[in-house]
Amino acid sequence: MDTVLDTQVWLEFLKQNWLVIAVALIVLFIVVNLVKTVIKWLLVVLIVGGLLIYSGVTLDQIGEVVTTVKNETVDTVKAEVMNLMVKEAKEAKYTSNGDGTFTIKAPNLELKGEKGSKEVEITFRGVPIGKWDMNETIQEYIDQAKNNTGS
């Protein structure tokens, strides 16, 4: 009986709010087709979250889902960037900027850092993804880029 009641509640909600749902779907379609990867998924989460709030889902439930999705997205991006560092290390070019900073460019990655710093700023496919702590993979990438350019 609960299943029938839930189905009836959802059908009634859809009947009463079809215009809002249609507008949200159109906006989602536009966002998915036009916006860059990371920003696209953040907007999708916001739009879906807005619909869920409108439908009566609690903010705590949405917060848990958003946190989980954000953490999974960040972990996925970090894993993809680390894999790209290994794959693109031979193509990476090291440039000393003369002021103690350096830039490393590869087809999909750009790293900016300061000599002796424990952090680097990473841009992935043209989208800045923040400052990351130096680790073994990043240091090997930097060393390989230096070898590629003879610095």
N, C-alpha and C positions, 0 to 999 in steps of 0.2 A: 504493500500500500504506500510506503514511503516513496518508492520509485515513481509511482503514478503521481503522487502529490508534488514531488520535486519537478517532474516533467511538466505538470500543469502550471506550476509557479514560474518555471523558466519560459514556457510558451506565453504566458500572460505578460511577463516582463518584456519579451521580444515584441509582442503586439503593441505594447504601450510605448516602447522606446525604439522602435525600428529606425526612426530618422537619426537619432543620436548614434546608433550602432552603424548605420550606413555611412554617416559622415566620418566616424572613427576609422572604418575600413578603408575609405577613400584616402584619408590622411596617411594611414599605414602604408597603403600601396605607393603613394607618392614618396614617402620617406624611404621605403625599402629600395625604390628605384633610383633615387637621386642623391642620397646622402652617403658619405664615406662610412666605412665599416664600423668603427667603434661608436661614433656619434649616432649612426643609424640604429644600432641596437639599444643604445640608451634612450633614444626617442621612442622606439617600439615599446620598451619596458614602461616608459612614462604613459604612453597612450593606453596600453593594456591595463596598467595600474589605475588610470583614471576611469576606465570602463568598469573595472572591478569595484572601485569605491562607489561608483554610481549604482552598481547592482547590489550593494549591501555587504560586501566582504569587508572585514575589519582591517584597520590600519596595521595592527600587529601582524596579521597574516600576510599582508602585502609587504611589510617590512622584512619579514623572514624570507619571502620569495626573492625580493630585490637583492638582499644581502647575499643569498645563495647564488643567484644569477651573476651578480657582480664578481663575487669571489671566483666562480667557475670561469667567467670571461677573462679575468685578470690572469688566472693560472694558465688558461689556454693561450693567451697572447704571449705570456712569458715563455712558455714551452716552444711556441712557434718561433719567437725571436731567437731563442737559444739554438734551435735547430738551424735557423737561417745563418746564424753566426758561423756554425761549423761548415755549412755548405758554401757560404760566400766568402770565407776567409781568404781564399786565393785571389779573389777579385777586389778585395778591400784595399783602398788607397789611403795612406796616412799623410796628413798635412799638419805641419807645425805652424801655428799661427804667429809665432814670434813673441808672444806675450806670456808664454808659459802654458798656453792652452793648445789643444790639438783637435783636429776633426778627422774622422775616418768615414769614408763614403764607400758604399757598395750598392749594387742595384736596388735592394729593398731596405737597406738600413743606413742610418747615419748616427754616429756616436760623437759626442762632444764632451771633452773633459779637460781637466787641468793636471799637469804632471804632478805626481805624488798624491793626488786626491784619491779618496776611497769611493767616489761616486762618479758616474758618467750619466750624461743626458742622452736618451735614446729616442730616435724618431724611426718609426716603422711604417714603410710605404707612404711617407709624407705626413703621417699623423704623429705628433709628439706623444710619447707614452710615459714620460716622466723620468725622474732620476732613479737610477738603480745602484745598489751597492756593488762594488767591484767583487767579482768572483773569479774562479779559475777559468771558466769558459771565456769571460770577457777579457781577461788578461791575455789569454792565448790568442784571441782575436786581434787585440791591439798589437801583440808581438808579430803576428803573421802579417798584419797590414804594414808595420814598419819594415819587415823584410821585403815585402812586395815593392815598396817605393825606395828602398835603399837608405832609409833614414836611420 
